[in-house]
């Protein structure tokens, strides 16, 4: 039997650094490091804030997507938000690799995109179109949602 009962040691993951104290973040469980989403755009103060790409429009909600340009799921989520004219910002992990630490912390070590936050709260990772409709309260069969105010009324 190949590999039966043999444990391969894993290389330790680098510590997630707190953006406010510059110390390793303290956690109760190592798989879920403590992070402050509000500091997501200031991971390295010496380098300045990460510039998120803005979609045209204003909202009383802050919709932020961590994406990769080559990611089909990311493009689908962006098309959905554009279709329903929901304002959002994006941070491309290829352009800002330091943001990967936040994505990995939100997704228990996985660098899965798109990772979507609304008002600093992680609401979805790799959502389907139906999940996006539910989150944003789009469609007749969906009521409420995180952004229920964006639900289109009949013309």
VENHU-V590202 format. One record per residue. N is the residue number from 1. RES is the residue in three letters. PHI is phi in radians with two decimals (999 if undefined). OMEGA is omega in radians with two decimals (none if undefined). BURIAL is b if it has 24 or more other ideal C-beta (glycine too) atoms within 12 Angstrom, else e. Layout:
BEGIN
n=N res=RES phi=PHI omega=OMEGA burial=BURIAL
n=N res=RES phi=PHI omega=OMEGA burial=BURIAL
END
This chain:
BEGIN
n=1 res=UNK phi=999 omega=-3.10 burial=e
n=2 res=UNK phi=-1.40 omega=3.04 burial=e
n=3 res=UNK phi=1.33 omega=-3.09 burial=e
n=4 res=UNK phi=-1.17 omega=3.09 burial=e
n=5 res=UNK phi=1.25 omega=-3.12 burial=e
n=6 res=UNK phi=-1.73 omega=3.09 burial=e
n=7 res=UNK phi=-1.77 omega=3.09 burial=e
n=8 res=UNK phi=-1.62 omega=-3.13 burial=e
n=9 res=UNK phi=-1.12 omega=3.12 burial=e
n=10 res=UNK phi=-1.62 omega=3.05 burial=e
n=11 res=UNK phi=-1.18 omega=3.14 burial=e
n=12 res=UNK phi=-1.14 omega=3.08 burial=e
n=13 res=UNK phi=-1.36 omega=3.07 burial=e
n=14 res=UNK phi=-1.12 omega=-3.13 burial=e
n=15 res=UNK phi=-1.18 omega=3.01 burial=e
n=16 res=UNK phi=-1.36 omega=-3.11 burial=b
n=17 res=UNK phi=-1.58 omega=3.08 burial=b
n=18 res=UNK phi=-1.19 omega=-3.13 burial=e
n=19 res=UNK phi=-1.22 omega=-3.11 burial=b
n=20 res=UNK phi=-1.64 omega=-3.07 burial=e
n=21 res=UNK phi=-1.81 omega=-3.09 burial=e
n=22 res=UNK phi=1.09 omega=3.08 burial=e
n=23 res=UNK phi=-1.92 omega=3.05 burial=e
n=24 res=UNK phi=-1.02 omega=-3.13 burial=e
n=25 res=UNK phi=-1.19 omega=3.12 burial=b
n=26 res=UNK phi=-1.51 omega=-3.14 burial=e
n=27 res=UNK phi=-2.39 omega=3.02 burial=e
n=28 res=UNK phi=-1.39 omega=3.12 burial=e
n=29 res=UNK phi=-2.23 omega=-3.10 burial=e
n=30 res=UNK phi=-1.12 omega=-3.11 burial=e
n=31 res=UNK phi=-1.39 omega=-3.13 burial=e
n=32 res=UNK phi=-2.26 omega=-3.12 burial=e
n=33 res=UNK phi=-1.11 omega=3.11 burial=b
n=34 res=UNK phi=-1.33 omega=3.09 burial=b
n=35 res=UNK phi=-2.36 omega=3.08 burial=b
n=36 res=UNK phi=-2.01 omega=-3.06 burial=e
n=37 res=UNK phi=-1.08 omega=3.14 burial=b
n=38 res=UNK phi=-1.06 omega=3.14 burial=e
n=39 res=UNK phi=-1.65 omega=-3.04 burial=b
n=40 res=UNK phi=-0.99 omega=-3.09 burial=b
n=41 res=UNK phi=-1.62 omega=3.12 burial=b
n=42 res=UNK phi=-2.34 omega=-3.10 burial=b
n=43 res=UNK phi=-1.15 omega=3.12 burial=b
n=44 res=UNK phi=-2.13 omega=-3.09 burial=e
n=45 res=UNK phi=-0.99 omega=-3.14 burial=e
n=46 res=UNK phi=-1.15 omega=-3.13 burial=e
n=47 res=UNK phi=-1.53 omega=-3.10 burial=e
n=48 res=UNK phi=1.52 omega=-3.10 burial=e
n=49 res=UNK phi=-1.23 omega=3.04 burial=e
n=50 res=UNK phi=-1.21 omega=3.11 burial=b
n=51 res=UNK phi=-1.56 omega=3.08 burial=e
n=52 res=UNK phi=-1.47 omega=3.09 burial=b
n=53 res=UNK phi=-1.41 omega=-3.11 burial=e
n=54 res=UNK phi=-1.68 omega=2.95 burial=e
n=55 res=UNK phi=-1.54 omega=-3.13 burial=b
n=56 res=UNK phi=-1.17 omega=3.07 burial=e
n=57 res=UNK phi=2.21 omega=3.11 burial=e
n=58 res=UNK phi=-2.20 omega=-3.13 burial=e
n=59 res=UNK phi=-2.67 omega=3.03 burial=b
n=60 res=UNK phi=-1.52 omega=3.09 burial=e
n=61 res=UNK phi=-2.02 omega=3.10 burial=b
n=62 res=UNK phi=-1.80 omega=3.12 burial=b
n=63 res=UNK phi=-1.82 omega=-3.10 burial=b
n=64 res=UNK phi=-2.17 omega=3.10 burial=b
n=65 res=UNK phi=-2.04 omega=2.93 burial=b
n=66 res=UNK phi=-1.57 omega=-2.98 burial=b
n=67 res=UNK phi=-2.43 omega=2.86 burial=b
n=68 res=UNK phi=-2.25 omega=-3.09 burial=b
n=69 res=UNK phi=-1.06 omega=-3.08 burial=e
n=70 res=UNK phi=-1.47 omega=-3.00 burial=e
n=71 res=UNK phi=-1.48 omega=3.12 burial=b
n=72 res=UNK phi=-1.11 omega=3.11 burial=e
n=73 res=UNK phi=-1.10 omega=3.11 burial=b
n=74 res=UNK phi=-1.15 omega=3.13 burial=b
n=75 res=UNK phi=-1.10 omega=3.11 burial=e
n=76 res=UNK phi=-1.11 omega=3.13 burial=b
n=77 res=UNK phi=-1.11 omega=3.13 burial=b
n=78 res=UNK phi=-1.15 omega=3.09 burial=b
n=79 res=UNK phi=-1.05 omega=3.13 burial=e
n=80 res=UNK phi=-1.08 omega=-3.13 burial=b
n=81 res=UNK phi=-1.11 omega=3.09 burial=b
n=82 res=UNK phi=-1.11 omega=-3.12 burial=e
n=83 res=UNK phi=-1.01 omega=-3.12 burial=e
n=84 res=UNK phi=-1.71 omega=3.06 burial=b
n=85 res=UNK phi=0.93 omega=3.09 burial=e
n=86 res=UNK phi=-1.64 omega=3.14 burial=b
n=87 res=UNK phi=-1.12 omega=-3.13 burial=b
n=88 res=UNK phi=-2.68 omega=3.00 burial=b
n=89 res=UNK phi=-2.17 omega=3.08 burial=b
n=90 res=UNK phi=-2.18 omega=2.96 burial=b
n=91 res=UNK phi=-2.20 omega=-3.13 burial=b
n=92 res=UNK phi=-1.46 omega=-3.09 burial=b
n=93 res=UNK phi=-1.18 omega=3.07 burial=b
n=94 res=UNK phi=-1.23 omega=3.11 burial=e
n=95 res=UNK phi=-1.41 omega=-3.09 burial=e
n=96 res=UNK phi=-2.32 omega=-3.07 burial=b
n=97 res=UNK phi=-1.06 omega=3.12 burial=e
n=98 res=UNK phi=-1.14 omega=3.10 burial=b
n=99 res=UNK phi=-1.29 omega=3.11 burial=b
n=100 res=UNK phi=-1.04 omega=3.12 burial=b
n=101 res=UNK phi=-1.03 omega=3.14 burial=b
n=102 res=UNK phi=-1.18 omega=-3.14 burial=b
n=103 res=UNK phi=-1.06 omega=3.14 burial=b
n=104 res=UNK phi=-1.12 omega=3.12 burial=b
n=105 res=UNK phi=-1.15 omega=3.14 burial=b
n=106 res=UNK phi=-1.22 omega=-3.04 burial=b
n=107 res=UNK phi=-1.95 omega=3.07 burial=b
n=108 res=UNK phi=0.90 omega=3.06 burial=e
n=109 res=UNK phi=1.66 omega=-3.13 burial=e
n=110 res=UNK phi=-1.66 omega=3.13 burial=e
n=111 res=UNK phi=-1.64 omega=-3.07 burial=b
n=112 res=UNK phi=-1.43 omega=3.09 burial=b
n=113 res=UNK phi=-2.34 omega=-0.01 burial=b
n=114 res=UNK phi=-1.30 omega=2.97 burial=b
n=115 res=UNK phi=-1.91 omega=-2.99 burial=b
n=116 res=UNK phi=-1.99 omega=3.06 burial=b
n=117 res=UNK phi=-2.08 omega=3.03 burial=b
n=118 res=UNK phi=-2.18 omega=-3.09 burial=b
n=119 res=UNK phi=0.91 omega=3.09 burial=e
n=120 res=UNK phi=1.40 omega=3.14 burial=e
n=121 res=UNK phi=-1.81 omega=3.12 burial=e
n=122 res=UNK phi=-1.21 omega=-3.09 burial=b
n=123 res=UNK phi=-1.93 omega=-3.11 burial=b
n=124 res=UNK phi=-2.91 omega=2.98 burial=b
n=125 res=UNK phi=-2.33 omega=-3.13 burial=b
n=126 res=UNK phi=0.87 omega=-3.09 burial=b
n=127 res=UNK phi=-1.31 omega=3.00 burial=b
n=128 res=UNK phi=-1.35 omega=3.09 burial=e
n=129 res=UNK phi=-1.07 omega=3.11 burial=b
n=130 res=UNK phi=-1.11 omega=3.10 burial=e
n=131 res=UNK phi=-1.14 omega=3.09 burial=b
n=132 res=UNK phi=-1.08 omega=3.12 burial=b
n=133 res=UNK phi=-1.05 omega=3.13 burial=b
n=134 res=UNK phi=-1.17 omega=-3.13 burial=b
n=135 res=UNK phi=-1.05 omega=-3.04 burial=b
n=136 res=UNK phi=-1.70 omega=3.06 burial=b
n=137 res=UNK phi=1.14 omega=-3.11 burial=b
n=138 res=UNK phi=-1.78 omega=3.05 burial=b
n=139 res=UNK phi=1.82 omega=-3.09 burial=e
n=140 res=UNK phi=-1.19 omega=-3.10 burial=e
n=141 res=UNK phi=-1.38 omega=-3.10 burial=e
n=142 res=UNK phi=-1.90 omega=3.05 burial=e
n=143 res=UNK phi=-2.10 omega=3.11 burial=e
n=144 res=UNK phi=1.37 omega=-3.05 burial=e
n=145 res=UNK phi=1.68 omega=-3.12 burial=b
n=146 res=UNK phi=-1.01 omega=-3.11 burial=b
n=147 res=UNK phi=-2.06 omega=-3.11 burial=b
n=148 res=UNK phi=-0.94 omega=-3.12 burial=e
n=149 res=UNK phi=-1.17 omega=3.13 burial=e
n=150 res=UNK phi=-1.54 omega=-3.13 burial=b
n=151 res=UNK phi=-1.07 omega=-3.09 burial=b
n=152 res=UNK phi=-1.29 omega=3.05 burial=e
n=153 res=UNK phi=-1.67 omega=-3.14 burial=e
n=154 res=UNK phi=-1.06 omega=-3.11 burial=e
n=155 res=UNK phi=-1.42 omega=none burial=e
END
